[in-house]
Amino acid sequence: MTISGHVSHANVGATAQFDRDMLTKLVSRSGTMETPWTEGKVTFSGPLLRAVLDEAGAEGDALTVRALNDYFVDVPMEDARRLDTILATTMDGRPMSVRDKGPLFLIYPFDKDPSLYNEKYFSRSVWQIREIKVH
């Protein structure tokens, strides 16, 4: 995954790029929850979005999160800083494949805050993430 835009800790040109091993070393979280995209309760695990942004030295007000199929959504930086959003790399302990909405899936803490379980946050829950641009 690539983080571009306003980053101060670039490692490839002007971007910060992360592979799975790099992501597993960051502060992470697991949450067991129901989502509109899964059947029953599942457990998502992965680094906190804010930990990834901190590692990249990201500073800004908004993020554009882009999927492999070029779907994108703008996410307020506040969602990363205030909420325990996860860049999920595993579901029920298994690495997420592209077929299973991986390799990265932005998951909101629906398990910790039921008020997030609505269309506003569903639309920001991008799967198959390939890039985050910081504005």
Contacts in CASP RR format, 6 or more apart in sequence:
PFRMAT RR
TARGET T0000
AUTHOR 0000-0000-0000
METHOD contacts of the structure
MODEL  1
MTISGHVSHANVGATAQFDRDMLTKLVSRSGTMETPWTEGKVTFSGPLLR
AVLDEAGAEGDALTVRALNDYFVDVPMEDARRLDTILATTMDGRPMSVRD
KGPLFLIYPFDKDPSLYNEKYFSRSVWQIREIKVH
1 17 0 8 1.000
1 18 0 8 1.000
1 23 0 8 1.000
1 87 0 8 1.000
1 103 0 8 1.000
1 104 0 8 1.000
1 129 0 8 1.000
1 130 0 8 1.000
1 131 0 8 1.000
1 132 0 8 1.000
2 12 0 8 1.000
2 15 0 8 1.000
2 16 0 8 1.000
2 17 0 8 1.000
2 18 0 8 1.000
2 130 0 8 1.000
2 131 0 8 1.000
2 132 0 8 1.000
3 15 0 8 1.000
3 16 0 8 1.000
3 17 0 8 1.000
3 18 0 8 1.000
3 52 0 8 1.000
3 53 0 8 1.000
3 56 0 8 1.000
3 58 0 8 1.000
3 131 0 8 1.000
3 132 0 8 1.000
3 133 0 8 1.000
3 134 0 8 1.000
4 14 0 8 1.000
4 15 0 8 1.000
4 16 0 8 1.000
4 131 0 8 1.000
4 132 0 8 1.000
4 133 0 8 1.000
4 134 0 8 1.000
5 14 0 8 1.000
5 15 0 8 1.000
5 133 0 8 1.000
5 134 0 8 1.000
5 135 0 8 1.000
6 58 0 8 1.000
6 59 0 8 1.000
6 60 0 8 1.000
6 134 0 8 1.000
6 135 0 8 1.000
7 14 0 8 1.000
7 15 0 8 1.000
7 16 0 8 1.000
7 56 0 8 1.000
7 57 0 8 1.000
7 58 0 8 1.000
7 134 0 8 1.000
8 56 0 8 1.000
8 57 0 8 1.000
8 58 0 8 1.000
8 59 0 8 1.000
9 16 0 8 1.000
9 55 0 8 1.000
9 56 0 8 1.000
9 57 0 8 1.000
10 16 0 8 1.000
10 56 0 8 1.000
11 17 0 8 1.000
16 55 0 8 1.000
16 56 0 8 1.000
16 57 0 8 1.000
16 58 0 8 1.000
18 52 0 8 1.000
18 55 0 8 1.000
20 89 0 8 1.000
20 95 0 8 1.000
20 103 0 8 1.000
22 55 0 8 1.000
23 46 0 8 1.000
23 47 0 8 1.000
23 52 0 8 1.000
23 87 0 8 1.000
23 89 0 8 1.000
24 46 0 8 1.000
24 47 0 8 1.000
24 89 0 8 1.000
26 47 0 8 1.000
26 48 0 8 1.000
26 51 0 8 1.000
26 52 0 8 1.000
26 55 0 8 1.000
27 47 0 8 1.000
27 48 0 8 1.000
27 51 0 8 1.000
28 45 0 8 1.000
28 46 0 8 1.000
28 47 0 8 1.000
28 48 0 8 1.000
28 51 0 8 1.000
28 86 0 8 1.000
29 45 0 8 1.000
29 46 0 8 1.000
29 47 0 8 1.000
29 48 0 8 1.000
29 84 0 8 1.000
29 86 0 8 1.000
29 109 0 8 1.000
30 43 0 8 1.000
30 44 0 8 1.000
30 45 0 8 1.000
30 46 0 8 1.000
31 43 0 8 1.000
31 44 0 8 1.000
31 45 0 8 1.000
31 86 0 8 1.000
31 107 0 8 1.000
31 109 0 8 1.000
31 111 0 8 1.000
32 41 0 8 1.000
32 42 0 8 1.000
32 43 0 8 1.000
32 111 0 8 1.000
33 41 0 8 1.000
33 42 0 8 1.000
33 44 0 8 1.000
33 107 0 8 1.000
33 109 0 8 1.000
33 110 0 8 1.000
33 111 0 8 1.000
34 40 0 8 1.000
34 41 0 8 1.000
34 42 0 8 1.000
34 110 0 8 1.000
35 42 0 8 1.000
35 107 0 8 1.000
35 110 0 8 1.000
35 125 0 8 1.000
36 122 0 8 1.000
37 101 0 8 1.000
37 125 0 8 1.000
37 127 0 8 1.000
38 91 0 8 1.000
42 91 0 8 1.000
42 92 0 8 1.000
43 91 0 8 1.000
43 92 0 8 1.000
43 93 0 8 1.000
44 86 0 8 1.000
44 88 0 8 1.000
44 90 0 8 1.000
44 91 0 8 1.000
44 105 0 8 1.000
44 107 0 8 1.000
45 86 0 8 1.000
45 88 0 8 1.000
45 89 0 8 1.000
45 90 0 8 1.000
45 93 0 8 1.000
46 86 0 8 1.000
46 87 0 8 1.000
46 88 0 8 1.000
46 89 0 8 1.000
46 90 0 8 1.000
47 86 0 8 1.000
47 87 0 8 1.000
47 89 0 8 1.000
48 84 0 8 1.000
48 85 0 8 1.000
48 86 0 8 1.000
48 87 0 8 1.000
49 79 0 8 1.000
49 80 0 8 1.000
49 85 0 8 1.000
49 86 0 8 1.000
49 87 0 8 1.000
49 106 0 8 1.000
50 80 0 8 1.000
50 81 0 8 1.000
50 85 0 8 1.000
52 87 0 8 1.000
52 132 0 8 1.000
53 63 0 8 1.000
53 77 0 8 1.000
53 80 0 8 1.000
53 132 0 8 1.000
53 134 0 8 1.000
56 134 0 8 1.000
58 134 0 8 1.000
59 134 0 8 1.000
60 77 0 8 1.000
60 134 0 8 1.000
60 135 0 8 1.000
61 76 0 8 1.000
61 77 0 8 1.000
61 135 0 8 1.000
62 74 0 8 1.000
62 75 0 8 1.000
62 76 0 8 1.000
62 77 0 8 1.000
62 134 0 8 1.000
62 135 0 8 1.000
63 74 0 8 1.000
63 75 0 8 1.000
63 76 0 8 1.000
63 77 0 8 1.000
63 80 0 8 1.000
63 132 0 8 1.000
63 133 0 8 1.000
63 134 0 8 1.000
63 135 0 8 1.000
64 72 0 8 1.000
64 73 0 8 1.000
64 74 0 8 1.000
64 75 0 8 1.000
64 132 0 8 1.000
64 133 0 8 1.000
64 135 0 8 1.000
65 72 0 8 1.000
65 73 0 8 1.000
65 74 0 8 1.000
65 75 0 8 1.000
65 106 0 8 1.000
65 124 0 8 1.000
65 126 0 8 1.000
65 129 0 8 1.000
65 131 0 8 1.000
65 132 0 8 1.000
66 72 0 8 1.000
66 126 0 8 1.000
66 129 0 8 1.000
66 130 0 8 1.000
66 131 0 8 1.000
66 132 0 8 1.000
66 133 0 8 1.000
67 126 0 8 1.000
67 127 0 8 1.000
67 128 0 8 1.000
67 129 0 8 1.000
67 130 0 8 1.000
68 98 0 8 1.000
68 128 0 8 1.000
68 129 0 8 1.000
68 130 0 8 1.000
69 128 0 8 1.000
71 126 0 8 1.000
72 126 0 8 1.000
73 123 0 8 1.000
73 124 0 8 1.000
73 126 0 8 1.000
75 106 0 8 1.000
75 124 0 8 1.000
77 134 0 8 1.000
79 85 0 8 1.000
79 108 0 8 1.000
79 124 0 8 1.000
83 108 0 8 1.000
83 109 0 8 1.000
83 113 0 8 1.000
83 116 0 8 1.000
84 109 0 8 1.000
84 112 0 8 1.000
85 106 0 8 1.000
85 107 0 8 1.000
85 108 0 8 1.000
85 109 0 8 1.000
86 106 0 8 1.000
86 107 0 8 1.000
86 109 0 8 1.000
87 104 0 8 1.000
87 105 0 8 1.000
87 106 0 8 1.000
87 107 0 8 1.000
87 129 0 8 1.000
88 96 0 8 1.000
88 102 0 8 1.000
88 104 0 8 1.000
88 105 0 8 1.000
88 106 0 8 1.000
88 107 0 8 1.000
89 95 0 8 1.000
89 96 0 8 1.000
89 102 0 8 1.000
89 103 0 8 1.000
89 104 0 8 1.000
90 96 0 8 1.000
91 100 0 8 1.000
91 101 0 8 1.000
91 105 0 8 1.000
94 100 0 8 1.000
95 103 0 8 1.000
96 102 0 8 1.000
96 103 0 8 1.000
96 104 0 8 1.000
96 105 0 8 1.000
97 103 0 8 1.000
98 128 0 8 1.000
101 127 0 8 1.000
101 128 0 8 1.000
102 127 0 8 1.000
102 128 0 8 1.000
102 129 0 8 1.000
103 128 0 8 1.000
103 129 0 8 1.000
104 127 0 8 1.000
104 128 0 8 1.000
104 129 0 8 1.000
105 125 0 8 1.000
105 126 0 8 1.000
105 127 0 8 1.000
105 128 0 8 1.000
105 129 0 8 1.000
106 124 0 8 1.000
106 125 0 8 1.000
106 126 0 8 1.000
106 127 0 8 1.000
106 129 0 8 1.000
107 125 0 8 1.000
108 116 0 8 1.000
108 121 0 8 1.000
108 124 0 8 1.000
108 125 0 8 1.000
109 116 0 8 1.000
110 116 0 8 1.000
110 117 0 8 1.000
110 121 0 8 1.000
END
